[in-house]
Amino acid sequence: MAVCARLCGVGPSRGCRRRQQRRGPAETAAADSEADTDPEEERIEASAAVLAGVGGGLCAGPSPPPPRCSLLELPPELLVEIFASLPGTDLPSLAQVCTKFRRILHTDTIWRRRCREEYGVCENLRKLEITGVSCRDVYAKRINPRVKSGRFVKILPDYEHMAYRDVYTCLLHRYRHILGLWQPDIGPYGGLLNVVVDGLFIIGWMYLPPHDPHVDDPMRFKPLFRIHLMERKAATVECMYGHKGPHHGHIQIVKKDEFSTKCNQTDHHRMSGGRQEEFRTWLREEWGRTLEDIFHEHMQELILMKFIYTSQYDNCLTYRRIYLPPSRPDDLIKPGLFKGTYGSHGLEIVMLSFHGRRARGTKITGDPNIPAGQQTVEIDLRHRIQLPDLENQRNFNELSRLVLEVRERVRQEQQEGGHEAGEGRSRQGPRESQPSPAQPRAEAPSRGPDGTPGEDSGEPGDASAAAEQPAQCGQGQPFVLPVGVSSRNEDYPRTCRMCFYGTGLIAGHGFTSPERTPGVFILFDEDRFGFVWLELKSFSLYSRVQATFRNADAPSPQAFDEMLKNIQSLTS
């Protein structure tokens, strides 16, 4: 207790005073007669005195003890710097130490730094919000371009006297659990919501793919809700859906990794022209065209179906957390989110992740055939496919023959199962270890299910062929789609790095009779890949989502795998 008292410089702590008050007179007197130092401190001071005496030589008398510095004796500006380095969750406990600490913790600089370092609040947020720059970008530019800046500034709260301490405690810390990436529960369509701190707001941005079929264009986004502080220092939730400006909403954190939003003024979602005007406006925003521009009758039906279905969720939505896939040094490319073409369904968002010697593409957005959450493609990184020369690539039958041969080999390996795997490990030498997916070897027809050599892999010609093929593909192999394979985007790369055997999930309307069919995964570069669906005679081109997402990393690989299982089970 004495050490604690000298450290703080304010005597016994609050807890010590309470214990003293509970003591009787005799106990208090006995406690006051105790030594002011503990034995360990006396031993340290004695050692210091001996050292001082030795160093002093013939100095008369012992040297005075070094002065003890109290934390309270530090200048206020130094205390501000110290307190600003502590986590914001520890500062309320620090304010209970003494009156001086509590007074210093009212310094706005401390909380401003915590807002910036913990939640990424921009430095000039006060200037931005007073002038309405950030808010105008949220409302005027993306909701109603006709709104004048002066008119919009009038609906802004008065942030001139807003304290960063209130921003931290009443807004950022309170709603910290909803920051990150989420998938809305909109039936088979799903979606991608990114909840971020934007100035003095927490905003939920819905990320939308670019207009079909421009897969390389940047993502589009629109705000669904925002949370901010009013003058009474209470957080207010506003729905941003519709075209009449922000209106009252509600957010409820249902359980861990799940929350829901509700609009209390759905009349703001309606337009004066009725459902027809709402549909035309939605079509321009969603597809960038009018219904008359879409000549394919089946595509028109799918678009109208999506509008009717999704408009039912404009008043209440539930969101489930999703994580970005973890990255490993031996991954084929960096995992992440990609935009992909899906025929008449338009562009959809797919998450590419690596799981050992397999890669998976999981739908973040979906359609009535293959809903969001399902595994759309799976790539077997153990089975490399060497494409023929450019002339033979145009022959669909030649490509189909290569892929079906690999499929038959995969089936044989699955039937042989663990018996072949066990024997293969006993025969595998140190020089025959499986290469990493980042530099895969050329396809060896006789490799077992775990990458070990098969019974007929002893021919000397196999090794030389396996060494030559990756060198050719590493420099870029010419690539062209076979005749008869349809593609929404004809502007695909004409060279590829490598190809692998894969399977794609197809199903009827309503996810009926789902089955996995063979296909070819084509890696073009770090940010683009493709997949040829043999049964559909269709080609999908995927391009990386070039965006930085905060609070989206999985706490562990196990948590990411569990997340994938959860979102898939919701639509199975």
C-alpha positions as CSV (number, residue, x, y, z in Angstrom):
1,M,0.0,0.0,0.0
2,A,2.8,2.3,0.8
3,V,4.4,1.7,-2.6
4,C,1.1,2.4,-4.3
5,A,0.7,5.6,-2.3
6,R,4.2,7.0,-3.2
7,L,3.7,6.1,-6.8
8,C,0.5,8.0,-7.1
9,G,1.6,10.7,-4.7
10,V,-1.9,11.0,-3.2
11,G,-1.7,8.7,-0.2
12,P,-3.7,5.5,0.1
13,S,-6.0,4.5,-2.7
14,R,-9.7,4.8,-2.6
15,G,-10.0,1.1,-1.8
16,C,-7.5,1.5,1.0
17,R,-9.5,4.3,2.6
18,R,-12.6,2.2,2.6
19,R,-10.7,-0.6,4.4
20,Q,-9.4,2.0,6.9
21,Q,-12.9,3.1,7.6
22,R,-14.0,-0.4,8.3
23,R,-11.1,-0.9,10.8
24,G,-11.5,-0.2,14.5
25,P,-9.5,2.3,16.5
26,A,-7.0,-0.3,17.6
27,E,-6.4,-1.7,14.1
28,T,-6.0,1.8,12.7
29,A,-3.3,2.7,15.3
30,A,-1.5,-0.6,14.7
31,A,-1.6,0.1,10.9
32,D,-0.2,3.6,11.4
33,S,2.7,2.3,13.4
34,E,3.7,-0.1,10.6
35,A,6.8,0.8,8.5
36,D,6.2,2.9,5.4
37,T,8.1,0.5,3.2
38,D,7.9,-3.1,2.5
39,P,10.9,-5.5,3.0
40,E,11.7,-5.7,-0.7
41,E,11.9,-1.9,-1.0
42,E,14.1,-1.7,2.1
43,R,16.5,-4.2,0.7
44,I,16.8,-2.3,-2.6
45,E,17.4,1.0,-0.7
46,A,20.0,-0.6,1.5
47,S,21.9,-1.9,-1.6
48,A,21.7,1.5,-3.2
49,A,23.2,3.1,0.0
50,V,26.1,0.6,0.1
51,L,26.9,1.3,-3.6
52,A,26.7,5.0,-2.9
53,G,29.1,4.6,0.0
54,V,31.6,2.7,-2.0
55,G,31.5,5.2,-4.8
56,G,31.8,8.1,-2.4
57,G,35.2,7.0,-1.1
58,L,36.1,9.3,1.9
59,C,32.9,11.4,1.7
60,A,31.7,12.3,5.1
61,G,28.3,10.8,5.9
62,P,25.8,8.9,3.8
63,S,24.5,10.4,0.6
64,P,20.9,11.7,0.6
65,P,18.4,9.3,-0.9
66,P,17.3,10.1,-4.5
67,P,14.1,12.2,-4.7
68,R,11.0,10.3,-5.4
69,C,8.9,11.6,-8.4
70,S,5.2,11.3,-8.2
71,L,3.0,10.8,-11.3
72,L,0.9,13.7,-10.1
73,E,4.0,15.9,-10.3
74,L,4.3,15.5,-14.0
75,P,3.2,18.5,-16.1
76,P,-0.3,18.2,-17.6
77,E,0.9,18.1,-21.2
78,L,3.0,15.1,-20.4
79,L,0.1,13.4,-18.7
80,V,-2.1,14.1,-21.7
81,E,0.5,12.4,-24.0
82,I,0.6,9.4,-21.7
83,F,-3.1,9.0,-21.4
84,A,-3.6,9.5,-25.1
85,S,-1.5,6.4,-25.7
86,L,-3.7,4.1,-23.6
87,P,-6.7,2.2,-25.0
88,G,-9.9,4.1,-24.8
89,T,-11.5,1.4,-22.7
90,D,-9.0,1.9,-19.9
91,L,-9.5,5.6,-19.6
92,P,-12.7,5.5,-17.5
93,S,-10.9,3.5,-14.8
94,L,-8.0,5.9,-14.9
95,A,-10.5,8.8,-14.2
96,Q,-11.4,7.2,-10.9
97,V,-7.9,7.5,-9.5
98,C,-8.1,11.1,-8.5
99,T,-9.6,14.5,-9.3
100,K,-6.6,15.6,-11.3
101,F,-6.7,12.6,-13.6
102,R,-10.4,13.0,-14.1
103,R,-10.0,16.7,-15.1
104,I,-7.1,15.9,-17.5
105,L,-9.2,13.2,-19.1
106,H,-11.6,15.8,-20.2
107,T,-9.0,17.0,-22.7
108,D,-10.4,16.5,-26.2
109,T,-7.0,15.8,-27.6
110,I,-6.8,12.5,-25.8
111,W,-10.1,11.3,-27.2
112,R,-9.4,12.6,-30.6
113,R,-6.3,10.5,-30.8
114,R,-8.2,7.4,-29.6
115,C,-10.9,8.0,-32.3
116,R,-8.2,8.3,-35.0
117,E,-6.1,5.3,-33.9
118,E,-8.8,2.9,-33.0
119,Y,-11.5,3.7,-35.5
120,G,-9.7,5.6,-38.3
121,V,-11.5,8.9,-37.8
122,C,-9.9,11.4,-40.1
123,E,-7.8,14.3,-38.8
124,N,-9.9,17.1,-40.1
125,L,-13.3,15.6,-39.4
126,R,-14.6,18.6,-37.5
127,K,-13.8,20.9,-40.5
128,L,-15.4,18.4,-42.9
129,E,-18.6,18.0,-40.9
130,I,-19.1,21.7,-40.3
131,T,-18.8,22.5,-44.0
132,G,-20.9,19.5,-44.8
133,V,-18.4,18.0,-47.3
134,S,-18.6,14.4,-46.1
135,C,-22.3,14.5,-45.5
136,R,-23.0,16.0,-48.9
137,D,-21.0,13.2,-50.5
138,V,-23.2,10.7,-48.6
139,Y,-26.5,12.3,-49.4
140,A,-26.5,14.8,-52.2
141,K,-24.1,13.1,-54.7
142,R,-25.3,9.5,-54.2
143,I,-28.9,9.9,-53.2
144,N,-30.2,13.1,-54.8
145,P,-27.9,15.1,-57.0
146,R,-30.4,17.9,-57.3
147,V,-30.1,18.8,-53.6
148,K,-28.3,22.1,-53.2
149,S,-25.5,22.3,-50.6
150,G,-27.2,25.1,-48.7
151,R,-30.3,23.2,-48.3
152,F,-28.4,20.1,-47.1
153,V,-26.3,22.0,-44.6
154,K,-29.5,23.1,-42.8
155,I,-30.4,19.5,-41.9
156,L,-26.9,18.8,-40.4
157,P,-26.7,18.7,-36.6
158,D,-24.6,21.4,-34.9
159,Y,-21.2,19.8,-34.6
160,E,-19.4,22.9,-33.5
161,H,-19.5,22.0,-29.9
162,M,-19.3,18.2,-30.3
163,A,-16.6,16.6,-28.1
164,Y,-14.5,13.7,-29.3
165,R,-15.1,12.1,-25.9
166,D,-18.8,11.9,-26.7
167,V,-18.0,10.6,-30.2
168,Y,-15.9,7.8,-28.8
169,T,-18.1,6.8,-26.0
170,C,-21.6,7.3,-27.4
171,L,-21.0,6.4,-31.1
172,L,-17.8,4.6,-31.9
173,H,-17.5,2.3,-28.9
174,R,-21.2,1.7,-28.6
175,Y,-21.5,0.5,-32.2
176,R,-18.1,-1.1,-32.6
177,H,-19.6,-4.5,-33.0
178,I,-21.2,-3.7,-36.3
179,L,-18.1,-2.5,-38.1
180,G,-16.8,-4.7,-40.9
181,L,-18.3,-6.8,-43.7
182,W,-21.8,-8.3,-43.7
183,Q,-24.0,-10.3,-45.9
184,P,-27.7,-9.3,-45.9
185,D,-30.3,-12.0,-45.8
186,I,-32.2,-11.1,-49.0
187,G,-33.2,-14.6,-50.0
188,P,-31.1,-16.1,-52.8
189,Y,-29.6,-12.7,-53.8
190,G,-27.5,-11.9,-50.7
191,G,-25.2,-8.9,-50.9
192,L,-22.2,-7.2,-49.5
193,L,-22.5,-4.5,-46.8
194,N,-19.5,-2.6,-45.5
195,V,-20.0,-0.7,-42.2
196,V,-17.3,1.9,-41.7
197,V,-16.6,5.1,-39.8
198,D,-16.9,8.1,-42.1
199,G,-16.2,11.3,-40.3
200,L,-18.6,11.7,-37.5
201,F,-20.9,9.0,-39.0
202,I,-21.0,5.2,-39.0
203,I,-22.3,4.4,-42.4
204,G,-23.5,1.1,-43.9
205,W,-22.5,1.0,-47.6
206,M,-24.0,-1.6,-49.8
207,Y,-21.4,-2.7,-52.4
208,L,-22.8,-3.4,-55.9
209,P,-21.0,-5.0,-58.9
210,P,-20.5,-2.8,-61.9
211,H,-23.0,-2.9,-64.7
212,D,-23.0,-6.0,-66.8
213,P,-20.8,-7.1,-68.5
214,H,-18.0,-4.6,-67.5
215,V,-16.4,-6.8,-65.0
216,D,-13.2,-4.7,-64.8
217,D,-15.0,-1.5,-63.8
218,P,-14.9,-0.4,-60.1
219,M,-17.6,-1.4,-57.7
220,R,-20.6,0.8,-57.1
221,F,-21.9,1.6,-53.6
222,K,-24.9,3.3,-51.9
223,P,-25.6,4.0,-48.3
224,L,-28.3,2.0,-46.5
225,F,-28.1,3.6,-43.1
226,R,-26.0,5.9,-41.0
227,I,-25.6,6.6,-37.3
228,H,-24.5,9.9,-35.8
229,L,-24.7,12.0,-32.6
230,M,-27.3,14.7,-32.1
231,E,-27.0,17.7,-29.8
232,R,-28.3,15.7,-26.8
233,K,-25.3,13.3,-27.1
234,A,-27.4,10.4,-28.1
235,A,-26.8,8.3,-31.2
236,T,-29.4,8.5,-33.9
237,V,-30.0,5.8,-36.6
238,E,-31.2,7.0,-39.9
239,C,-32.4,4.9,-42.9
240,M,-30.9,6.1,-46.2
241,Y,-33.0,3.9,-48.5
242,G,-35.2,5.6,-51.0
243,H,-34.9,9.0,-52.7
244,K,-36.4,11.4,-50.0
245,G,-33.4,11.8,-47.8
246,P,-32.5,10.3,-44.4
247,H,-35.3,9.3,-42.1
248,H,-35.7,7.6,-38.8
249,G,-34.5,4.0,-38.4
250,H,-33.5,1.4,-35.8
251,I,-30.6,-1.0,-35.3
252,Q,-30.7,-4.0,-33.1
253,I,-27.7,-6.3,-32.4
254,V,-29.4,-9.7,-32.4
255,K,-26.5,-11.8,-31.3
256,K,-22.8,-12.1,-31.9
257,D,-21.9,-11.6,-35.6
258,E,-25.5,-10.7,-36.4
259,F,-27.6,-7.5,-36.4
260,S,-30.8,-6.2,-38.0
261,T,-32.0,-2.8,-39.3
262,K,-35.6,-1.6,-39.4
263,C,-37.0,1.5,-41.1
264,N,-39.7,3.4,-39.2
265,Q,-40.8,5.5,-42.1
266,T,-41.2,3.3,-45.1
267,D,-43.3,5.9,-46.9
268,H,-40.0,7.6,-47.7
269,H,-39.1,4.7,-49.9
270,R,-42.1,5.2,-52.2
271,M,-42.0,7.4,-55.3
272,S,-44.7,9.7,-56.6
273,G,-45.0,7.8,-59.9
274,G,-45.8,4.5,-58.2
275,R,-44.2,1.1,-58.7
276,Q,-43.5,1.7,-62.4
277,E,-41.3,4.7,-61.6
278,E,-39.6,2.9,-58.8
279,F,-38.8,0.0,-61.2
280,R,-37.4,2.2,-63.9
281,T,-35.2,4.0,-61.4
282,W,-34.1,0.8,-59.8
283,L,-33.3,-0.6,-63.3
284,R,-31.1,2.3,-64.2
285,E,-29.2,2.1,-60.9
286,E,-28.9,-1.7,-61.0
287,W,-28.3,-2.4,-64.7
288,G,-27.5,1.0,-66.2
289,R,-30.2,0.6,-68.9
290,T,-33.9,0.5,-69.5
291,L,-36.0,-2.6,-69.9
292,E,-36.4,-1.8,-73.6
293,D,-32.6,-2.1,-74.1
294,I,-32.7,-5.7,-72.8
295,F,-33.8,-7.8,-75.7
296,H,-33.4,-11.2,-74.1
297,E,-36.9,-12.2,-72.8
298,H,-35.5,-14.6,-70.1
299,M,-33.2,-11.9,-68.8
300,Q,-36.2,-9.5,-68.5
301,E,-38.0,-12.0,-66.4
302,L,-35.0,-12.5,-64.1
303,I,-34.7,-8.7,-63.7
304,L,-38.3,-8.2,-62.9
305,M,-38.3,-11.1,-60.5
306,K,-35.3,-9.6,-58.6
307,F,-37.0,-6.2,-58.3
308,I,-40.2,-7.7,-56.9
309,Y,-38.3,-9.9,-54.4
310,T,-35.7,-7.4,-53.1
311,S,-38.3,-4.6,-52.7
312,Q,-39.9,-6.6,-50.0
313,Y,-36.9,-6.2,-47.8
314,D,-36.8,-2.4,-47.8
315,N,-38.1,-2.1,-44.3
316,C,-36.3,-4.7,-42.3
317,L,-33.0,-6.6,-43.0
318,T,-30.8,-9.1,-41.1
319,Y,-27.1,-9.1,-41.6
320,R,-24.5,-11.9,-40.8
321,R,-20.8,-11.2,-40.5
322,I,-18.4,-12.4,-43.2
323,Y,-14.6,-12.4,-43.1
324,L,-12.1,-12.0,-45.8
325,P,-10.1,-15.2,-46.5
326,P,-6.8,-15.5,-44.8
327,S,-3.7,-15.4,-47.1
328,R,-0.8,-17.9,-47.0
329,P,2.6,-17.6,-48.7
330,D,1.9,-20.7,-50.9
331,D,-1.4,-19.6,-52.3
332,L,-1.8,-19.6,-56.0
333,I,-2.8,-15.9,-55.9
334,K,-3.9,-13.6,-53.2
335,P,-7.4,-14.6,-52.1
336,G,-10.2,-12.1,-51.8
337,L,-13.4,-10.8,-53.4
338,F,-13.9,-11.0,-57.2
339,K,-16.6,-9.8,-59.6
340,G,-17.8,-12.5,-62.0
341,T,-20.1,-12.8,-65.1
342,Y,-23.0,-15.2,-64.7
343,G,-24.9,-15.0,-68.0
344,S,-28.4,-13.6,-67.8
345,H,-28.0,-13.1,-64.0
346,G,-25.5,-10.3,-64.6
347,L,-22.4,-9.7,-62.4
348,E,-22.1,-11.3,-59.0
349,I,-19.5,-11.1,-56.2
350,V,-17.5,-14.3,-55.4
351,M,-15.0,-14.9,-52.6
352,L,-12.0,-16.9,-53.6
353,S,-10.3,-18.8,-50.8
354,F,-7.6,-21.5,-50.6
355,H,-7.9,-24.7,-48.5
356,G,-4.7,-26.7,-48.9
357,R,-4.6,-28.2,-52.4
358,R,-8.1,-26.9,-53.3
359,A,-9.5,-23.5,-54.0
360,R,-13.1,-22.5,-53.6
361,G,-15.3,-19.7,-55.0
362,T,-18.2,-18.9,-52.6
363,K,-21.0,-16.7,-53.7
364,I,-21.5,-13.5,-51.7
365,T,-24.3,-12.4,-54.0
366,G,-26.5,-15.0,-55.8
367,D,-29.4,-15.7,-58.0
368,P,-32.5,-17.9,-58.0
369,N,-30.5,-20.9,-59.5
370,I,-27.4,-20.8,-57.2
371,P,-28.2,-18.7,-54.1
372,A,-25.7,-16.6,-52.2
373,G,-23.6,-18.6,-49.8
374,Q,-23.1,-21.6,-52.1
375,Q,-19.8,-22.8,-53.5
376,T,-20.0,-21.9,-57.1
377,V,-16.7,-23.3,-58.3
378,E,-14.0,-25.6,-56.8
379,I,-10.5,-25.9,-58.2
380,D,-8.3,-29.0,-57.7
381,L,-4.8,-27.6,-57.6
382,R,-3.4,-31.2,-57.8
383,H,-4.5,-31.6,-61.4
384,R,-2.9,-29.3,-63.8
385,I,-4.3,-29.1,-67.4
386,Q,-2.0,-28.4,-70.2
387,L,-3.9,-26.6,-73.0
388,P,-3.2,-27.6,-76.6
389,D,-1.8,-25.2,-79.1
390,L,-3.8,-22.2,-80.1
391,E,-5.4,-23.8,-83.2
392,N,-6.6,-26.8,-81.2
393,Q,-7.9,-24.6,-78.4
394,R,-10.7,-23.4,-80.7
395,N,-11.9,-27.0,-80.9
396,F,-14.4,-27.5,-78.1
397,N,-14.3,-31.3,-78.4
398,E,-10.5,-31.2,-77.8
399,L,-10.9,-29.2,-74.6
400,S,-13.8,-31.4,-73.5
401,R,-11.7,-34.5,-74.0
402,L,-8.8,-33.2,-71.9
403,V,-11.1,-32.3,-69.0
404,L,-13.1,-35.5,-69.1
405,E,-9.9,-37.5,-68.9
406,V,-8.9,-35.7,-65.8
407,R,-12.4,-36.2,-64.3
408,E,-12.1,-39.9,-64.8
409,R,-8.7,-39.9,-63.1
410,V,-10.1,-38.0,-60.2
411,R,-12.9,-40.6,-59.8
412,Q,-10.4,-43.4,-59.8
413,E,-8.4,-41.7,-57.1
414,Q,-11.4,-41.2,-55.0
415,Q,-12.3,-44.9,-55.3
416,E,-8.8,-46.0,-54.4
417,G,-9.0,-43.7,-51.5
418,G,-6.8,-44.1,-48.4
419,H,-5.2,-47.4,-49.4
420,E,-3.4,-45.8,-52.3
421,A,-2.6,-42.8,-50.2
422,G,-1.0,-44.9,-47.5
423,E,1.1,-46.9,-49.9
424,G,2.1,-43.8,-51.8
425,R,3.6,-42.2,-48.7
426,S,5.8,-45.2,-48.1
427,R,7.1,-45.0,-51.7
428,Q,7.6,-41.2,-51.9
429,G,11.1,-40.1,-51.7
430,P,12.4,-36.7,-50.4
431,R,12.8,-35.3,-54.0
432,E,9.2,-36.2,-54.9
433,S,7.4,-33.9,-52.5
434,Q,4.3,-32.1,-53.9
435,P,5.1,-28.6,-55.2
436,S,3.3,-25.6,-53.7
437,P,0.2,-24.3,-55.6
438,A,2.1,-21.1,-56.3
439,Q,4.5,-23.1,-58.6
440,P,2.5,-26.2,-59.5
441,R,4.1,-28.9,-61.6
442,A,2.6,-29.9,-65.0
443,E,-0.1,-32.4,-64.9
444,A,1.2,-35.9,-64.1
445,P,-1.5,-38.4,-65.2
446,S,-0.6,-41.0,-62.6
447,R,-0.4,-39.0,-59.4
448,G,-2.6,-40.3,-56.5
449,P,-5.2,-38.4,-54.5
450,D,-2.6,-37.0,-52.1
451,G,-0.1,-36.0,-54.8
452,T,2.1,-39.1,-54.5
453,P,3.3,-41.0,-57.6
454,G,1.1,-43.8,-58.9
455,E,2.0,-47.3,-60.1
456,D,2.7,-46.2,-63.7
457,S,4.7,-43.1,-63.0
458,G,8.2,-44.6,-63.2
459,E,8.7,-43.8,-66.9
460,P,11.7,-41.5,-67.4
461,G,9.8,-39.3,-69.9
462,D,7.3,-38.1,-67.4
463,A,9.7,-36.1,-65.3
464,S,11.1,-34.2,-68.2
465,A,7.7,-33.3,-69.5
466,A,6.7,-32.2,-66.0
467,A,9.7,-29.9,-65.9
468,E,9.2,-28.3,-69.3
469,Q,5.5,-27.4,-69.1
470,P,5.5,-25.1,-66.1
471,A,8.3,-23.1,-67.7
472,Q,6.2,-22.5,-70.8
473,C,3.1,-21.5,-68.8
474,G,5.2,-19.3,-66.5
475,Q,5.9,-17.0,-69.4
476,G,2.3,-16.8,-70.5
477,Q,0.5,-19.3,-72.7
478,P,-1.8,-18.1,-75.6
479,F,-5.4,-18.6,-74.7
480,V,-8.6,-18.4,-76.8
481,L,-12.1,-19.6,-76.1
482,P,-13.3,-22.7,-78.1
483,V,-15.8,-22.0,-80.8
484,G,-19.3,-22.4,-79.4
485,V,-18.5,-21.3,-75.8
486,S,-20.5,-18.2,-75.0
487,S,-19.1,-15.3,-73.0
488,R,-20.8,-12.1,-71.7
489,N,-17.5,-10.3,-71.9
490,E,-15.4,-10.8,-75.0
491,D,-12.6,-8.6,-73.7
492,Y,-10.9,-11.4,-71.8
493,P,-7.1,-11.8,-71.6
494,R,-5.5,-13.7,-74.5
495,T,-2.7,-15.2,-72.4
496,C,-2.9,-17.3,-69.3
497,R,-0.4,-18.5,-66.7
498,M,-1.8,-22.0,-66.0
499,C,-5.0,-24.1,-65.9
500,F,-6.5,-26.6,-63.5
501,Y,-9.3,-29.0,-63.4
502,G,-12.3,-27.8,-61.5
503,T,-16.0,-28.3,-61.0
504,G,-18.9,-25.8,-61.1
505,L,-22.2,-25.9,-59.4
506,I,-25.3,-25.8,-61.6
507,A,-29.0,-26.1,-60.6
508,G,-32.5,-25.4,-61.7
509,H,-34.6,-22.5,-60.7
510,G,-35.1,-22.4,-56.9
511,F,-31.8,-24.4,-56.4
512,T,-33.4,-27.6,-57.6
513,S,-31.4,-30.7,-58.6
514,P,-28.0,-29.1,-57.9
515,E,-25.0,-31.0,-59.3
516,R,-21.3,-30.3,-59.8
517,T,-20.1,-30.5,-63.4
518,P,-16.5,-30.4,-64.8
519,G,-14.8,-27.3,-66.0
520,V,-11.5,-25.6,-66.5
521,F,-10.0,-22.9,-64.2
522,I,-7.9,-20.5,-66.1
523,L,-5.5,-18.2,-64.2
524,F,-4.7,-15.0,-66.2
525,D,-2.9,-12.9,-63.6
526,E,-3.0,-11.8,-60.0
527,D,-6.3,-10.1,-60.4
528,R,-8.2,-12.1,-63.0
529,F,-9.2,-15.7,-63.6
530,G,-11.8,-17.5,-65.7
531,F,-13.9,-20.7,-65.6
532,V,-15.2,-22.7,-68.5
533,W,-18.4,-24.5,-67.8
534,L,-18.3,-27.5,-70.1
535,E,-21.9,-28.6,-69.8
536,L,-23.3,-25.1,-70.2
537,K,-20.7,-24.2,-72.9
538,S,-20.2,-20.9,-71.1
539,F,-17.3,-18.8,-69.8
540,S,-17.2,-16.7,-66.7
541,L,-14.6,-14.0,-66.2
542,Y,-13.7,-12.8,-62.7
543,S,-11.9,-9.6,-61.8
544,R,-10.6,-8.7,-58.3
545,V,-12.6,-6.2,-56.2
546,Q,-10.0,-3.3,-55.7
547,A,-11.1,-2.0,-52.3
548,T,-9.6,-1.9,-48.8
549,F,-11.9,-3.2,-46.1
550,R,-11.3,-2.5,-42.4
551,N,-12.4,-4.8,-39.6
552,A,-12.8,-7.6,-42.1
553,D,-10.0,-10.0,-41.2
554,A,-10.9,-13.4,-39.6
555,P,-9.6,-13.8,-36.0
556,S,-8.3,-17.3,-37.0
557,P,-8.5,-19.7,-40.0
558,Q,-10.9,-21.8,-38.0
559,A,-13.2,-18.8,-37.6
560,F,-13.2,-18.3,-41.4
561,D,-14.0,-21.9,-42.1
562,E,-16.8,-21.8,-39.7
563,M,-18.2,-18.7,-41.3
564,L,-18.2,-20.4,-44.7
565,K,-20.1,-23.3,-43.3
566,N,-22.7,-21.0,-41.7
567,I,-23.5,-18.9,-44.8
568,Q,-23.7,-22.1,-46.9
569,S,-26.0,-23.8,-44.5
570,L,-28.5,-20.9,-44.6
571,T,-29.3,-21.5,-48.3
572,S,-28.8,-25.3,-48.5
